[in-house]
Amino acid sequence: MGLSVFNIRRNVLTVLAMLFFLCLSAQEDESTLVSSDSTFTMKIYRDGYKVKMMLYFTHPSTIQSISVERSELNGRQFSQCKYFDFSEKQLMDTIIKTDNYPLPASVDILYRLRIINKEGVTRVYPPVKLAAVNTRKSN
């Protein structure tokens, strides 16, 4: 009886996000990653000309900062495209963001997460591949 409207809404959003990610992971998609330590689930997808990223965290209160990095398929050099600093604010368990300056849709792109926890430990997770869009028209 002590549940506030905010807590109810947050719980409903958490359940919906979990169901969404379960459906996505059942599709065997290269652009979805569930971390081996169950820290997060990441889904990268194209929405028209935009690249969207959906992140779900199991224990967001343990995270200090998150960096989303991208690279062309060779994966030699990653550059940061999104950064979230949670030292002074509460991290939500679900984040949906847009890559404002994505690489061209004609090339495969790798996205990965670099997470620093509250103890200062940095973990870099394996990248997921966002496949290029076939721009050639067939006859």
JOFENMO-V457232 format. One record per residue. N is the residue number from 1. RES is the residue in one letter. SS is DSSP state (a for helix, b for strand, c for the rest). PHI is phi in degrees with one decimal (999 if undefined). OMEGA is omega in radians with two decimals (NA if undefined). Layout:
BEGIN
N | RES | SS | PHI | OMEGA
N | RES | SS | PHI | OMEGA
END
This chain:
BEGIN
1 | M | c | 999 | -3.12
2 | G | c | -91.9 | -3.12
3 | L | c | -79.5 | 3.07
4 | S | c | -86.1 | 3.11
5 | V | a | -60.8 | 3.12
6 | F | a | -61.4 | -3.13
7 | N | a | -65.2 | 3.12
8 | I | a | -64.0 | -3.14
9 | R | a | -62.8 | 3.13
10 | R | a | -64.2 | 3.12
11 | N | a | -64.4 | 3.12
12 | V | a | -65.0 | 3.11
13 | L | a | -63.3 | 3.12
14 | T | a | -63.7 | 3.13
15 | V | a | -64.3 | 3.12
16 | L | a | -63.3 | 3.12
17 | A | a | -64.0 | 3.13
18 | M | a | -63.1 | 3.11
19 | L | a | -63.4 | 3.11
20 | F | a | -60.9 | -3.12
21 | F | a | -68.1 | 3.06
22 | L | a | -63.9 | 3.10
23 | C | a | -64.2 | 3.14
24 | L | a | -65.7 | -3.09
25 | S | a | -69.1 | 3.12
26 | A | c | -74.6 | -3.09
27 | Q | c | -89.3 | 3.14
28 | E | c | 55.2 | -3.08
29 | D | c | -99.7 | 3.11
30 | E | c | -65.5 | -3.04
31 | S | c | -91.7 | 3.07
32 | T | b | -121.9 | 3.11
33 | L | b | -133.8 | 2.97
34 | V | b | -108.7 | -3.06
35 | S | c | -64.9 | -3.11
36 | S | c | -65.9 | 3.11
37 | D | c | -95.6 | 3.10
38 | S | c | 58.8 | 3.12
39 | T | c | -76.1 | -3.06
40 | F | b | -154.5 | 2.92
41 | T | b | -127.3 | -3.13
42 | M | b | -125.9 | 3.08
43 | K | b | -128.8 | 3.09
44 | I | b | -115.6 | 3.14
45 | Y | b | -152.8 | 3.11
46 | R | b | -94.3 | 3.06
47 | D | b | -127.5 | -3.02
48 | G | c | 69.3 | 3.12
49 | Y | c | -89.1 | -3.10
50 | K | b | -98.5 | 3.01
51 | V | b | -110.7 | -3.12
52 | K | b | -107.0 | 3.06
53 | M | b | -129.3 | 3.09
54 | M | b | -117.3 | -3.12
55 | L | b | -124.4 | 3.06
56 | Y | b | -124.5 | -3.10
57 | F | b | -114.2 | -3.14
58 | T | c | -79.3 | -3.14
59 | H | c | -133.6 | -3.05
60 | P | a | -64.9 | -3.11
61 | S | a | -69.6 | -3.14
62 | T | a | -90.4 | -3.03
63 | I | b | -98.6 | 3.07
64 | Q | b | -90.5 | 3.14
65 | S | b | -154.4 | -3.13
66 | I | b | -134.2 | 3.05
67 | S | b | -123.9 | 3.03
68 | V | b | -95.8 | -3.08
69 | E | b | -120.7 | 3.14
70 | R | b | -136.4 | 3.13
71 | S | b | -154.7 | 2.96
72 | E | b | -68.9 | -2.98
73 | L | c | -55.3 | -3.12
74 | N | c | -63.3 | 3.05
75 | G | c | 67.1 | -3.12
76 | R | c | -75.4 | -3.08
77 | Q | c | -134.1 | 3.10
78 | F | c | -100.7 | 3.06
79 | S | b | -125.9 | -3.10
80 | Q | b | -74.1 | 3.07
81 | C | b | -118.0 | 3.06
82 | K | b | -144.9 | 3.11
83 | Y | b | -140.8 | 3.10
84 | F | b | -125.6 | 3.11
85 | D | b | -106.6 | -3.07
86 | F | c | -114.5 | -3.14
87 | S | c | -69.5 | -3.08
88 | E | c | -116.9 | 3.13
89 | K | c | -134.9 | -3.10
90 | Q | c | -79.7 | 3.09
91 | L | c | -80.0 | 3.03
92 | M | c | -75.6 | -3.12
93 | D | c | -76.6 | 3.11
94 | T | b | -128.2 | 3.13
95 | I | b | -127.9 | 3.05
96 | I | b | -124.3 | -3.10
97 | K | b | -134.9 | 3.10
98 | T | b | -113.8 | 2.99
99 | D | b | -76.5 | -3.03
100 | N | c | -66.2 | -3.11
101 | Y | c | -131.1 | -3.08
102 | P | c | -69.1 | 3.02
103 | L | c | -68.1 | -3.11
104 | P | c | -56.9 | -3.13
105 | A | c | -69.7 | -3.12
106 | S | c | -83.8 | 3.12
107 | V | c | -122.7 | 3.02
108 | D | c | -69.5 | -3.12
109 | I | b | -124.9 | 3.03
110 | L | b | -105.6 | 3.06
111 | Y | b | -122.0 | 3.09
112 | R | b | -143.2 | 3.11
113 | L | b | -112.7 | 2.97
114 | R | b | -119.1 | -3.07
115 | I | b | -117.3 | 3.03
116 | I | b | -110.5 | -3.14
117 | N | b | -87.8 | -3.07
118 | K | c | -63.3 | 3.10
119 | E | c | -84.7 | 3.12
120 | G | c | 91.5 | 3.14
121 | V | c | -81.0 | 3.12
122 | T | b | -100.4 | 3.07
123 | R | b | -125.6 | 3.06
124 | V | b | -110.8 | -3.06
125 | Y | c | -96.8 | -3.13
126 | P | c | -61.4 | -3.11
127 | P | c | -78.1 | 2.98
128 | V | b | -111.0 | -3.07
129 | K | b | -100.9 | 2.99
130 | L | b | -103.7 | -3.05
131 | A | c | -67.1 | 3.09
132 | A | c | -68.1 | 3.08
133 | V | c | -90.4 | 3.11
134 | N | c | -73.0 | -3.06
135 | T | c | -94.2 | 3.13
136 | R | c | -81.8 | 3.11
137 | K | c | -91.3 | 3.11
138 | S | c | -88.5 | -3.13
139 | N | c | -85.6 | NA
END
